[in-house]
Structure formats: structure tokens, C-alpha cells
């Protein structure tokens, strides 16, 4: 079974001091001021069984209860609200469920991944229609909006020793790392991705940007090809570690959240907890925040 094709990008590192890619905690605060009437303040849940299994105090920030079923509305709205051209329409390509997107009135454009990439197609359509393009994670305003997840968690739960976030393109991880370091400076921030799609872990470990093509993982939200020009340096600067988890570990964590917390979490949303439940990251004696990033599960894929 194929687990993807990895490639090292030549001269990948953007300049960390580039003001266009710098995101500070003040940007997260500004995003939080824009979101109260737009994004839900999602609950923080606990589980005695999770505490017993990990030896720590686990606090689940449940973005599966967010509007549209995932954290993404935070960054998307924060970015869209600052675009003067938004009345003409905006072109974007986030990984969201098609039916829900159509229900909100969006025009859906399909493409063949063997012929082109979504980024190349987006550039072509944006040029033809004179539309601004909003990437799903690699944008400073998107990163700032995603950082409000950790801001809310720490406001409600207090200081954390450890914060774990799933990682695809790095928008959620980098934004939450920025917020955590500002509000709980001693908190260790760890990004988690599937072992079959470990481009971010390779990039973090080497300091060089790796990409992966079509990784075969159940965590479809983490199938992004690489960290971005904005998120890569932010992850290097603010995250403390990257962890990877097996497909079996992802399935066990997803099932745990369904059975024990009684919540619907998608496999990508269970990535962070999978690192704790599998023992990949130790939480004994620590207060550990776990971001459950989404709950967009296609129930047709499950047998009851």
C-alpha cells in the first residue's frame, strides 16, 4: 500500500522576519474580537478514563462542535472580513464537505488531481475572474484566527503543561502555538500528524521543507502536501516538537472519543489525542490540552 511520495523543496525557507508572514499574539487577540458573533465558543470536556489511561489531566477543546463542524471558520472569517474585495467573491480551496459548502451557496469546481493541483487551478480561475484567493491555511490572518482555539482553551482551563494540535498545513498548529506561548509560556506545544503523511515532522526535524503527494491515511484533513511559506517558519519558531501516529492509533483514538466522550470526532480530529493514548507523547502528571479539530464524518463510511 502506498504511503505517499516525499520530496525535498529546493531553497524552501521563507525569511522569518518577513513582515508579510509574521503573526504575533496581538493578531490572535484582534481575530478574537472579530469572532464572537460568528464562531462558537466550543466546550472543553474531560474524561476520567482518559486521565487514567494517560496519567495526566486531559482537557479536550472540542472544535467538532464548531460551526461547519471544524475550527476552520475561525481563520476563514478572520481573513475574509479583512478583504475589501470580498463583495465580488473569493476563491478558496479548504478541505470541507462538499454538500455543506454547496448548501451555503458556494460554486463548486471539480478537478482531476492527476491533471493539476488545486493551487494551480485556483491561480488559473482567480486570474480569469479577477478574484482574490484565500488559501486554507497559509495566510497570516487565517493563522491568527486559528490561534483563538488555544486562546479560548487556556482562558477556560488555565495554565497547561502540554498542548497537542493536529497538523496538516500548519495553520491551526502555528496559531495555537503562538497563543499558548503568550498565555502559558512554559507550555510545551506538540503538533501531531499521521506517520503516513509526516512531511511536517520531517520538515521540523531537518529545518528543510518536505512535501508529500497523496498520502494514504484515514486522517484526510492531514493530507495537505506540506507546510506553507507562512506556516513553516511559524511552526519552527513556536512549536516544541512534532509527533507521528500510526493508522491504528488514529482509529483507537477516534473510537475512544466516540465511545467515552460521546462525541463525533473525525479521524483528523483525533490525531492529537492519538499521540497521548498511544504513549507517543507522555502526559503523566501534566495538564494536557488536546484540540479535537473537527467532527465532519461521512457516516456512509461506517457500518452500524
N, C-alpha and C positions, 0 to 999 in steps of 0.2 A: 504494500500500500504506500502510495506516495505521501511524503510528509512535506513537500514543498521544495522549491529551488531557491537557494540563497545566493545573494550577490553583494559584493562589497562595492559601495558607490565611490567613484573617484572624487577626491577633494570635497568631501561632504560637509565639513564643519562650517556652519554659518558663524559669523562673529558674534560672540555672546553679548558684546557691548552694543550691537546694532540696535538703535532705539526702536526700530520697527518690530523687532521680535522680543523686546524686553517686556515682561509682565511683572508688576510689583503687587504687594498686598493691597495697596491703595486701589488698584484696578479691581481687585476682588470685592472690596468694600463698595466701590461705585456700582459694580454689577449687582450686588445685593440690594442696593437702593432702587434698582430698576425692576426687580423681580417679584416684590410682594403680591401684586395683583395678577401675576402671570404664572409663576411656578408655585407648586405646593411646597409647604414646609413638611417634608416627609418624616415619618416616625422613626425613632430609634428603639429597636427591640432587643431584648436579652433572652438568653436561654440557659437554664441551669445545666442542661445536658451538654451544651457547647462549652460551658465553663469547665465541667468535669472532664470532657474529652481533651481539652487543651491545657488545663491547669491555670488558665488566666481568667480575666473578666472580659468577655467578648461583647462588644456593642455594635449592633448591626444598623447601619444607616440605610434605610430601605427605599432606594430610588425606584424600585419596581412599583411603588405607589404614586410615582410622579405622573404628571400629565403626559400623555402619549406613551406611558409605560416605561420611561427611562429618563436618565439625567440629562439627555441631550437638549431638551428645551431650554435649559438654563443658558448654555453658551450660545445656542442659536438665536434666542431672543435678544440676549445682550448685544450680539453682533448686529442683528437685523435692525434693532432700534436705533443704531447709530449710523445707518446707511441713508444718506439723503435721497438716493435713487430708488429706494425700496418701493415707491408707488408704481414704478414701471415693471416691477417684478424682479426676482432674484433667482439665479441659477445655483443649485446646490446638489450634493450627492451624498447625503448621510445614509448610514445603514439603518433605515427604518422600514417598518412593514408597509408594503405597497398599498394594501386595501385602506389602511388608516390614512395614509398620505393622500390617496385619491379622495377619501371622504372629506378631507379638509379643503378640497378644491384644487389641488396641485395637478399640473400636467406631468404625466409620467412618460419618460422617453427610455425605451428599452435599447439594449445594445448587446452585441456578441463579444464576450471577453476574449475570444480567440482572435478577433479582428482589431480591437482597440482597447484602450483603458478608459475608465470613467473620467479621469483627469483630462485626457486628450480630447474626448468627446465634449466635455464641458467647455474647454477652451474654444473649440470649434463653434459650438452653439452660442456661447457668450459673444463671440466675435460677430456672428451672423445677426444676432438680435440686439446687439448693443446692451447687454445685461451685465451687471456686476456679478461676480462669482463668489460664493461663500463656501469655503471648504469645511468639511465636517469637524475637523479638529485642529488644523494647522493655521490658526489665526489668533492673534493676541486677545481679541475680545471674546472669542469662544473659550479660550483657556481661562480667562478671568471669570466668565460665567460658570464654568465647571468648578472652579475653586470654591464657589459658595456651598457646595456639598459638604466639604470638610469644615468650612466656617460654621455652618449650622450644627454639625455633629459636635464640635468642640464647645460651642456655646451651650448646647443642651447637656452634654455628658461630662464636661470638664476636661482637665488635662488627660492626655493619652501618653502612654509609653510607646505605642506602636500604632501605625496606621497602614492598612493594606488596601490597595486600589487595583482593580483590573486595568490592564494596559493593552490598547490596540494601537491607535495612532499617538497616544500620549497626552491628549488634551485633558482628560479627567485626572490622570496621574500628576501631570505637571501643575495644574491649577490647584489640586488638593495639597500637593507638597508645598507650594508657596503659602497657602493659608495655614497649614499645620506648623510650618517653621516660624510664622509670625505669631501665632497664638499659643503654641506649645513647643518652644524652641528645643526641648530635649526629646521630642517625639521622633522616633525612627520611622521613616516613610519607605515603604516597600511596594514596588509595582509587581504585578503578577500576570503572567501570560502563559498560554499553553506551551508545553515543551515542543509541540509540533510546529509552532509559529513563534520561535524565540528570537526574532530579529531584534527586538528591543533589548533583550538580555545580552545578546552578542554585541550590540552597539554600545550598551552601557559598560560592558566588561572591557572592551577594546578602545573605546573612545572614537571609533570609526563607524560610520553609518552603514548598516546592513539592510538589505531589502529581501523580502521573501515573496515568491509567486505561488498563489493558490495553495496555501497550507491546508492540509486535510485535518480539520479539528471540529469537534462538536460546538466549540465556542465561536460561533460565526461572527460575533461582534469584534473578535480579535484577529480577523483575517486581513486586516489592513496591511499594505505592503511594507510599511516602515514608519518610524518616527519621522516628523516633518522638520522643515527648516526652522520653524518656531519652537516646536516641542522638544526636539533633540537637545539643544543646549540647555533648555529649562530642566529637563529630566536629569541631565548630567550635573547641573548646579544644585538642584534642590532635593532630589531623591537620594536615599542612602543605599538602596540595594534593589536588585531585580531577582525575582524567583520564578521558576517554571514548574508547572504541574502536569501530570500525565492525564490522558483522557479518562482513565478510570477514576482518578482523584476528582476530576471535574464532575463526573457522574455521581460519585458518592456525596459530594458537597451539595449538588443540586437536589438530590433526593433528601438529604438531611434537612435542607431549608423547607422543602415541601412537607415532609412528614413531621418535623419537630417544631418549626416556627409557624407552620400552617400558612405559608406564603408561596405565591407562584414566582419563582425566580428562573430566568433563562440561564443556560449554562455559562454564558459570559458573565452574567451577574453573580454566579457562584465562584468565579475564579479566585477572588481574594480569600474567601473562606476555605477554599480547597487547599491553599497553602498552609493554613493553620491545622485543618483537620487531618491532613496527610503527614504533618510533622515537618514539612519542608521549612517552615518558619516556626520557631519556638515562641510560645507566649506565656510560659509558666511564670506565675507571679506578676504578670503585667496586665495593664488595662489596654486592650487592643480594639481599635476601631476597625470595622470591616465594612467596606462600601459594597452594597448589593446594587449593582449599577442599573439593572433593568429586569423586567418580567415579561418581555414580548416573546411568548412561547406559542408556536404553531401547534395547537392541540391535535391537529391531524397527524402529527408525527408520533403521538403517544397512543398506546393501546390501553384501554381501561377494562 
